[in-house]
Amino acid sequence: MAAVLDATADTAPNRGAAEMRRFLMTAIPLAIALYGVLPLLVGGQPYWLNVLTNACLLSFGSLGVWLTFSIGRVNIAQGAFALIGGYTTGILTTMLGFNFWIALPLSGLVAATIGILIGWPLLRLRGIYFAMVTLSLTEAARLAFVNAGSVGHGVLNIPNPPGLNSPLAFYLFAATMLLLGFFAIWRLNISRIGWVFRSMRQNEELAASIGIDVARFRVLAFAICCFMGGIAGGCFASLQQNIYPQTYTVADSINFMLYCFLGGLDFVLGPIVGTFTLVVAFELLRSIQEYQALVYGILMIAVMLFLPNGLLSLRALLSRRAGGAR
């Protein structure tokens, strides 16, 4: 028994060091791309800086959706919580005089609180039933704001965050927030909570039989997802300086899910890769607007058919083929 304990003690630090090396091998290239390569390429083009800022914010929100996939739930409601976060930021900064840096975390907390209240009963559902209910939440949120009196026509003249008055400055802020979100989700994924989430995805009954409070962990994952959606929506509202009930629709919630699928559900980096791929592809295909949806659909189908585990599985696939050839 002592030998086993010693071996376990030796293994834990080694595993932690290996995980840190793996994270750095991903995070350093990502940081170089976000802070160096992309600003260098489009630093003088406000339009493309705005596109990349949107990609960073959507990636941040998609990381939360990826977390709900880790507990075995298909979440198609992130647009609703982004809308809640955007409206919260807009109302707090324009009507109540809050500073953006105070309003932003409050927007995430409001979205998370609503997510907890809704998620506690809804997370008992599974599979297609949970997916369909969450799909309806985005439309329900839109209709709620449409009928919310004066704010139903939108919140206008939302001030820019102090110190972020240029497209480049806002992009760098969004890129920093994305890196922080990536680190938080990665750290959560390799922690004990991450292992609990994966055990729930495989078999909730078995997880409950060994003493795991399944309901509490389900709500925790959903609350974090809603918090990230609210933060992303608050930032987007400040970037655009307005928010409307039509800002986030059912299509946006579906896109949050597709970003995760396209990048790869087995990888924390998957939502970021999927988001940047689709957002940039959408802009590049804008010149062939009449065929845009067709080309977009063909690309998505091709990826799903030949890379069912997402774009990030391409590296493993090529490595296996190279090994087979040798």
RAHUWO-V235171 format. One record per pair of residues at least 12 apart in sequence whose ideal C-beta (glycine too) atoms are under 8 Angstrom apart, sorted by the first residue. I is the first residue (numbers start at 1). J is the second residue. Records with the same first field share a line. If there is no record, write none. Layout:
I=J + J
//
This chain:
19=190
23=183 + 186
26=269
27=179 + 182 + 183 + 186
30=179 + 182 + 269 + 272
31=179
34=56 + 175 + 178 + 179
35=172 + 175
38=52
39=168 + 171 + 172
43=168
46=167
48=283
49=167 + 168 + 170 + 171
50=167 + 171 + 239
51=279 + 280 + 283
52=171 + 174
53=167 + 170 + 171 + 174 + 239
54=236 + 239 + 279
55=275 + 276 + 279 + 280
56=171 + 174 + 175 + 177 + 178
57=174 + 177 + 178 + 232 + 235 + 236 + 239
58=232 + 255 + 256 + 259 + 275 + 279
59=178 + 181 + 259 + 271 + 272 + 275 + 276
60=174 + 177 + 178 + 181 + 228 + 231 + 232 + 235
61=78 + 82 + 228 + 229 + 231 + 232 + 233 + 256
62=78 + 256 + 259 + 260 + 271 + 272 + 274 + 275
63=181 + 182 + 185 + 228 + 268 + 271 + 272
64=78 + 185 + 224 + 225 + 226 + 227 + 228 + 229
65=78 + 225 + 229 + 256 + 257 + 259 + 260 + 271
66=185 + 260 + 265 + 268 + 270 + 271
67=185 + 188 + 197 + 221 + 224 + 225
68=221 + 222 + 225
69=201 + 260 + 265
70=189 + 194 + 197 + 198 + 201 + 221
71=197 + 200 + 201 + 217 + 218 + 221
72=126 + 200 + 201 + 202 + 204
73=123 + 126 + 130 + 218 + 221 + 222
74=127 + 128 + 130 + 131 + 134 + 257
75=130 + 131 + 134 + 222 + 225 + 257
76=131 + 134 + 135 + 138 + 250 + 253 + 254 + 256 + 257
77=134 + 135 + 137 + 138 + 253
78=225 + 229 + 252 + 253 + 256 + 257
79=138 + 141 + 229 + 248 + 249 + 250 + 252 + 253 + 256
80=137 + 138 + 140 + 141 + 142 + 229 + 248 + 253
81=111 + 114 + 115 + 141 + 225 + 226 + 229 + 230 + 233
82=111 + 229 + 230 + 232 + 233 + 236 + 248 + 252
83=138 + 141 + 142 + 145 + 233 + 243 + 245 + 247 + 248
84=107 + 110 + 111 + 114 + 141 + 229 + 230 + 233
85=107 + 108 + 110 + 111 + 229 + 230 + 231 + 232 + 233 + 234 + 237
86=107 + 233 + 234 + 236 + 237 + 243 + 247 + 248
87=145 + 151 + 155 + 233 + 237 + 243
88=103 + 106 + 107 + 110 + 111 + 230 + 234
89=103 + 104 + 107 + 158 + 233 + 234 + 235 + 237 + 238 + 243
90=151 + 155 + 158 + 237 + 242 + 243
91=151 + 155
92=106 + 107
93=158 + 159 + 238
94=155 + 156 + 157 + 158 + 159
95=155
99=162
100=159 + 160 + 161 + 162 + 238
101=161 + 162
103=234
104=161 + 231 + 234 + 235 + 238
105=231
107=230 + 231 + 233 + 234
108=227 + 228 + 230 + 231 + 234
109=227 + 230
110=230
111=226 + 227 + 229 + 230 + 231 + 233
112=223 + 224 + 226 + 227 + 230
114=226
115=222 + 223 + 225 + 226 + 227
116=219 + 222 + 223 + 226
118=137
119=218 + 219 + 222 + 223 + 226
120=215 + 219
122=134
123=215 + 218 + 219 + 222
124=215
134=253
135=250 + 253 + 254
138=248 + 249 + 250 + 252 + 253
139=249 + 250
141=248
142=245 + 246 + 248 + 249
143=245
145=245
146=245
152=245
153=244
154=242 + 243 + 244 + 245
155=237 + 242 + 243
156=241 + 242
157=241 + 242
158=237 + 238 + 240 + 241 + 242 + 243
159=238 + 241
160=238 + 239 + 241
161=173 + 238
170=239
173=235
174=235 + 239
177=231 + 235
178=272
181=228
182=268 + 269 + 272
185=268
186=268
188=224
189=268
193=217 + 220
196=212 + 217
197=217 + 221
199=212
200=212 + 214 + 217 + 218
229=256
233=248
255=278
258=274 + 278 + 300
259=271 + 274 + 275 + 278
260=274
261=274 + 304 + 310
262=274 + 277 + 278 + 300 + 303 + 310 + 311
263=275 + 277 + 310 + 311 + 312
264=309 + 310 + 311 + 312 + 313
265=309 + 310
266=309 + 310 + 312 + 313
267=310 + 312
269=312
270=310 + 311 + 312
273=310 + 311 + 312
274=310 + 311
277=311
281=296 + 299
282=296
//
